[in-house]
Amino acid sequence: MKSILFVLALLLLSTLHASAADTSQVDGTDPACIVELYSDLESFDVAIYSAQPEENLTLETSLIRPGRGSEEIIATQEFLTGSFPANTRVMKVGLWNVRNPERGAYTLRARLMEQGQVLSEAEYDFVYGSYSAPRLHVDDLVPNSDGISVVLSPNQASLFDIEYMLVNGHDVIYETKTEKASLTSVPETFSAPWGALLENNKEYYGRVKVHVYSPGQGFIALTERFTARDDAEITDIYEDETGASATVLGRSQVPFGGSLVFSVYEVQEPSGRGSPMFVESIRERVPVLLTDDDETVEVAWKERLTEGVYRLEIELIGNDGDVIERRETIIESDLSPMNESETVPDTGNESSEEDDGNGITGSSIIAGTAGIAMVFAFFKNHNKNSKRP
């Protein structure tokens, strides 16, 4: 009977302890903790969660080779987590540099600390060099300023999730996920655009983490570095003797704030021999563009191009003043200089045929004068005829 009462008491204490833990989490008083981690011999990631705001905790990660009676610490990294708000899941990423790795079991040990006090600790075990073939294989990974693409090949029909991560230092600054993707027999490319702004000429990492559902819960991860660059392209141009335009499409998450330069040269000989004669050049700023944004920039020549053949050169200039793209085309004008000179400008001094306010117009005066002259000529002839015998 006493043993039964003892067991009931233990169960009651366990229930009270669980209830207290749940209450503290709802109240937002639990310290930050490690909720997920992964590692292979190339890289690792650790997910941290806190119910309250945190500032500059320390994350210590160790790559360990277990042994009989002892363990070998192969590599250790320690860095600050920075500040993050309450009720937020934060992902940290790091790279290992293991030379001449040996087949066998390894362990990632992660500890989250605040001023030397351990708040949370977790481990992840994995095996390197397993002879069992994975269901999926990563053929290629290409991150760039626009987004990230990965080519996956199936060894067997598979169902999986793909996490895409944009990494700045140890911080995952953007993350998106494709769920329940599938492959049966042929390789396929999977892509995702970045949803964060990038800084020009700065180095980032693109990371994919593939979660295969069966057999078991397998993961495949790969990380590649890239340097962010502003990028855009000219998709359409228009030109005639009055001006030109160009449509520019953004191709990067680095804000593009470059310009377009329109330069016109008169071709002296249609055969192409001889140097074209420079006519004029106009530079116009392109509105700020991101990936898939487009804007059309228009310019007008100072004077209409007279009859002849002209070469139009359009240069797309990047943020750093570099030429990203150059396009050339021909303008053929049939506007003769004579026609151009015969165009008489309106000076505002021409006589008007409208009433000048006195009820007499210019055409009326001319008609009246002609009538008087005709009457005068009639009477003069009549007088001459009347004087004849």
C-alpha positions in Angstrom: 0.0 0.0 0.0 2.8 2.4 0.9 4.5 1.7 -2.5 1.3 2.5 -4.3 1.0 5.8 -2.5 4.7 6.6 -3.2 4.1 6.1 -7.0 1.0 8.2 -7.0 2.9 11.0 -5.2 5.7 10.9 -7.9 3.1 11.1 -10.6 1.5 14.0 -8.9 4.8 15.8 -8.6 5.6 15.2 -12.3 2.2 16.6 -13.3 2.7 19.7 -11.2 6.2 20.2 -12.6 4.9 19.9 -16.2 2.1 22.3 -15.5 4.6 24.8 -14.0 6.8 24.6 -17.1 3.9 25.1 -19.4 2.8 28.2 -17.4 6.2 29.7 -17.5 6.4 29.4 -21.3 3.0 31.1 -21.7 4.0 33.8 -19.3 7.1 34.5 -21.5 9.6 33.9 -18.7 11.4 30.8 -20.0 15.0 31.4 -21.0 16.2 31.0 -24.6 16.7 27.4 -25.7 18.0 25.3 -28.6 15.0 23.8 -30.4 16.7 22.2 -33.5 20.1 21.4 -34.8 21.8 19.7 -37.7 25.3 19.0 -38.8 27.5 17.2 -41.3 31.2 17.5 -41.8 30.8 20.6 -44.0 28.4 22.8 -42.1 25.9 23.0 -39.3 22.8 25.0 -38.3 21.2 25.6 -34.9 17.7 27.0 -34.3 17.1 29.0 -31.1 13.8 30.1 -29.6 13.0 32.5 -26.8 9.7 33.6 -25.3 11.3 36.9 -24.2 13.7 39.4 -26.0 17.3 38.4 -25.9 20.5 40.3 -26.3 23.9 38.9 -27.2 23.8 35.4 -25.9 26.7 33.1 -26.8 26.4 30.0 -28.9 29.2 27.4 -28.6 29.3 24.6 -31.1 31.7 21.6 -31.0 32.3 18.9 -33.6 33.2 15.7 -31.6 34.4 12.3 -32.6 33.2 9.8 -30.0 35.7 7.2 -28.8 36.0 4.3 -26.4 36.1 5.9 -23.0 37.0 9.4 -24.4 36.0 11.8 -27.1 38.0 13.9 -29.6 37.0 17.5 -30.1 37.8 18.1 -33.8 36.6 21.8 -34.1 34.9 24.4 -31.9 33.2 27.7 -32.8 31.8 30.4 -30.5 30.0 33.5 -31.5 27.4 36.0 -30.2 23.8 35.5 -31.3 23.0 39.2 -31.4 19.6 40.6 -30.4 16.2 39.1 -31.3 12.7 39.8 -30.2 10.4 37.6 -28.1 8.6 34.6 -29.5 11.0 34.4 -32.5 12.8 31.4 -34.0 16.4 32.4 -34.9 18.6 30.2 -37.1 22.4 30.3 -36.9 24.8 28.7 -39.5 28.4 27.8 -39.4 31.0 26.0 -41.6 33.4 23.3 -40.6 36.9 23.0 -42.1 37.7 19.3 -41.5 40.7 18.0 -43.4 41.1 14.3 -44.2 37.9 13.2 -42.4 37.5 9.6 -41.3 34.5 7.5 -41.8 32.4 6.9 -38.7 30.2 8.5 -36.1 30.3 12.2 -35.2 28.4 14.5 -32.8 27.5 18.2 -32.9 27.2 19.6 -29.4 25.7 23.0 -29.0 25.5 25.1 -25.9 23.6 28.4 -25.5 25.1 30.6 -22.7 24.5 33.9 -21.0 27.5 35.4 -19.1 29.0 31.9 -18.8 25.8 30.2 -17.5 24.5 27.5 -19.7 20.8 28.1 -20.7 20.4 25.2 -23.1 22.4 22.3 -24.4 21.7 19.8 -27.2 23.4 17.2 -29.4 23.0 15.9 -32.9 24.6 12.5 -34.0 25.4 11.7 -37.6 27.5 9.2 -39.6 30.0 10.2 -42.2 30.9 7.9 -45.1 27.9 5.6 -44.8 27.8 3.0 -47.6 24.0 3.2 -47.9 23.0 5.3 -50.9 20.7 8.2 -50.1 17.3 8.5 -51.9 18.3 12.0 -53.2 21.5 13.5 -54.4 22.4 17.2 -54.8 24.0 17.7 -58.3 24.5 21.4 -58.2 23.8 24.5 -56.1 23.9 28.1 -57.5 23.1 31.0 -55.3 23.4 34.6 -56.7 22.1 38.1 -56.2 18.6 37.1 -57.5 18.0 33.9 -55.6 19.1 30.3 -55.3 18.7 27.2 -57.4 19.5 23.5 -56.6 19.5 20.5 -58.9 18.3 17.3 -57.3 18.6 13.7 -58.7 16.5 10.8 -57.3 17.9 7.4 -56.7 14.4 6.4 -55.8 11.0 8.1 -56.0 11.0 10.6 -53.0 8.9 13.1 -51.2 10.8 15.9 -49.4 10.9 19.5 -48.2 13.5 22.1 -49.2 14.6 24.9 -46.9 16.4 27.8 -48.7 18.5 30.1 -46.5 20.3 33.4 -47.2 23.1 33.6 -44.7 25.1 36.7 -43.7 28.0 35.7 -41.5 26.4 33.3 -39.0 22.9 34.8 -39.4 20.1 33.5 -41.5 18.6 36.8 -42.8 16.0 35.2 -45.0 14.4 31.7 -45.1 11.7 30.1 -47.2 10.5 26.6 -47.7 9.1 24.3 -50.4 7.0 21.5 -48.9 6.0 18.1 -50.2 8.1 18.3 -53.4 8.6 15.1 -55.2 11.0 13.4 -57.7 10.5 10.1 -59.5 13.2 9.3 -62.1 14.8 12.4 -63.6 16.8 15.3 -62.1 14.9 18.6 -61.6 15.8 22.2 -60.7 14.2 23.8 -57.7 14.5 27.6 -57.2 13.5 30.4 -54.8 14.0 34.2 -55.0 15.5 36.1 -52.1 13.0 38.1 -50.1 15.6 40.4 -48.5 17.6 43.3 -49.8 21.3 42.7 -50.4 24.3 45.0 -50.2 26.4 45.6 -53.3 29.8 43.8 -53.4 29.1 42.0 -50.1 29.7 38.2 -49.6 26.8 36.0 -48.5 26.1 32.3 -48.4 23.2 30.4 -50.0 22.2 27.2 -48.2 19.7 24.5 -49.0 18.6 21.8 -46.5 16.6 18.9 -47.9 14.5 16.9 -45.5 13.7 13.4 -46.9 10.7 11.8 -45.2 11.6 8.1 -45.6 13.2 5.8 -44.7 13.6 7.6 -41.4 14.1 11.3 -41.2 17.1 12.1 -43.5 18.7 15.4 -44.2 21.0 16.7 -47.0 22.5 20.2 -46.7 24.8 22.2 -49.0 26.2 25.7 -48.6 27.8 27.9 -51.3 29.2 31.5 -51.0 28.5 34.3 -53.5 29.1 38.0 -53.8 26.0 40.2 -54.3 26.1 42.5 -57.3 23.7 45.0 -58.7 22.3 43.7 -62.0 19.8 44.6 -64.7 19.2 44.1 -68.4 17.8 46.1 -71.3 14.7 44.2 -72.6 13.4 46.6 -75.2 14.5 49.6 -77.2 12.8 52.1 -79.5 14.4 54.8 -81.7 13.5 57.3 -84.4 14.7 60.8 -85.6 13.1 62.5 -82.6 14.4 60.4 -79.7 14.8 56.9 -78.2 13.7 54.8 -75.2 14.9 51.7 -73.4 13.1 49.4 -71.0 15.3 48.1 -68.1 14.5 44.9 -66.0 16.0 44.4 -62.6 17.8 41.1 -62.0 19.1 41.5 -58.4 18.0 42.1 -54.8 20.8 44.7 -54.7 18.8 48.0 -55.4 19.8 49.1 -58.9 20.3 52.8 -59.1 22.3 53.1 -62.3 21.7 55.1 -65.5 21.3 54.8 -69.3 23.5 56.6 -71.8 22.1 57.2 -75.3 24.8 58.2 -77.9 24.1 59.1 -81.5 26.7 58.9 -84.3 26.1 59.8 -88.0 27.3 57.2 -90.4 29.2 58.9 -93.2 29.3 55.9 -95.5 26.6 53.2 -95.5 29.3 50.7 -96.4 30.7 51.1 -92.9 34.0 52.6 -94.0 35.2 55.7 -92.2 34.6 56.9 -88.7 31.0 57.8 -87.7 30.6 61.5 -86.7 29.4 62.1 -83.1 26.1 63.9 -82.9 25.0 64.0 -79.2 24.9 61.9 -76.0 22.2 62.0 -73.3 22.5 60.4 -69.8 19.4 59.6 -67.8 19.0 58.0 -64.4 17.1 54.7 -64.1 14.5 54.5 -61.3 15.6 52.1 -58.5 14.9 48.5 -59.5 14.8 45.1 -57.8 14.3 41.7 -59.2 11.6 41.6 -61.9 10.9 45.4 -61.6 11.0 47.2 -65.0 11.0 50.8 -66.0 11.1 52.6 -69.4 13.4 55.6 -69.8 12.8 58.0 -72.7 15.0 60.8 -74.2 14.5 63.4 -77.0 17.2 64.7 -79.3 18.0 68.4 -79.2 17.2 68.6 -82.9 15.4 66.1 -85.1 17.9 64.0 -87.1 17.9 65.0 -90.7 18.1 62.6 -93.7 20.8 60.0 -93.3 21.8 56.9 -91.4 22.8 57.1 -87.7 24.2 54.6 -85.2 22.5 54.6 -81.8 24.5 53.2 -78.9 22.8 52.5 -75.5 24.8 51.7 -72.4 23.4 50.5 -69.1 25.6 51.8 -66.3 25.7 50.0 -62.9 25.9 51.4 -59.4 29.7 51.4 -59.5 29.9 53.1 -62.9 30.6 49.8 -64.7 29.0 49.0 -68.1 26.5 46.2 -67.4 25.2 46.0 -71.0 25.7 47.7 -74.3 23.2 47.7 -77.2 23.6 49.1 -80.7 21.1 49.8 -83.5 20.5 52.0 -86.6 18.3 55.0 -87.0 17.4 55.8 -90.6 15.9 59.3 -91.1 14.2 60.6 -94.3 13.7 64.1 -93.0 15.4 66.4 -95.6 17.2 69.6 -94.4 15.0 71.6 -97.0 11.8 70.4 -95.4 13.2 71.2 -92.0 14.1 74.8 -93.1 10.8 75.4 -94.8 9.0 75.0 -91.5 8.1 78.7 -90.7 7.7 79.3 -87.0 4.6 81.1 -85.8 5.7 84.6 -84.7 2.2 85.8 -83.7 2.4 88.9 -86.1 0.5 87.5 -89.0 -2.7 89.3 -90.2 -5.9 87.7 -89.1 -8.9 87.3 -91.3 -11.2 87.7 -88.4 -13.0 90.9 -87.6 -10.7 93.5 -86.1 -13.5 95.1 -84.1 -14.6 97.6 -86.7 -16.5 95.2 -88.8 -14.0 95.3 -91.6 -11.6 92.4 -92.3 -8.4 92.3 -94.4 -10.1 90.3 -97.2 -13.0 92.8 -97.3 -10.6 95.7 -97.9 -8.9 93.9 -100.7 -12.2 93.0 -102.3 -13.5 96.6 -102.0 -10.4 98.0 -103.6 -10.6 95.7 -106.5 -14.3 96.6 -107.0 -13.6 100.3 -107.1 -10.8 99.8 -109.7 -13.2 97.9 -111.9 -15.9 100.6 -111.6 -13.4 103.3 -112.4 -12.2 101.5 -115.5 -15.8 101.0 -116.7 -16.7 104.7 -116.5 -13.4 105.7 -118.1 -14.1 103.5 -121.2 -17.7 104.7 -121.3 -16.6 108.4 -121.5 -14.2 107.6 -124.3 -16.9 106.0 -126.3 -19.4 108.8 -125.8 -17.0 111.4 -127.2 -16.6 109.7 -130.6 -18.5 111.3 -133.6 
